């Protein structure tokens, strides 16, 4: 009998267990378990902030694209009177090349963020990938027409093609604004009206070149 009234029967495996030190192994400290189940607030905050930044990336890239496009149009008008070729190259590289590539990144790499920003969240983002690669095609063609010296007519045609593409996008956003129950001012002023203004200026530079 042992000290607590139990029969002290020795199991055959007890000796092996002692030889391997299994009885001497200390249990996992409860502090490690608590840390695993309850990570520090700093780690949770970091994960949440990274997720928030990813959700905001589409908006940031959209703003960068608008800034680049607006800057290109400004310098396009600045050079248009005395150096129309430089003017067209600047407009093509910025409004088509840069904007097209950034739109591809938004629609494909950050498609969840972009769909949420546009109010078109979906579990099947196939159409966003298609839109993204269409933008990439225009953007790549815009860069190629300038840096491969394909001539002003090629640049003007690519500029006009992308302007037509954005024109239908602006009309679509306008339609969504007037038919949706919840009307977003950003959809009307930015995605529709500002895009139409952007398209009008791109078309001006395209026809200005093609008419000469």
Secondary structure, 3 states (H helix, E strand, C coil): CCCCCCCCCCCCCHHHHHHCCCCCCCCCCHHHHHHHHCCCHHHHHHHHHHHHHHHHHHHHHHHHHHHHHHHHHHHHHHHHCCCHHHHHHHHHHHHHHHHHHHHHHHHHHCHHHHHHHHCCCCCCCHHHHHHHHHHHHHHHHHHHHHHCCCCHHHHHHHHHHHHHHHHHHHHHHHHHHHHCCCCCHHHHHHHHHHHHHHHHHHHHHHHHHHCC
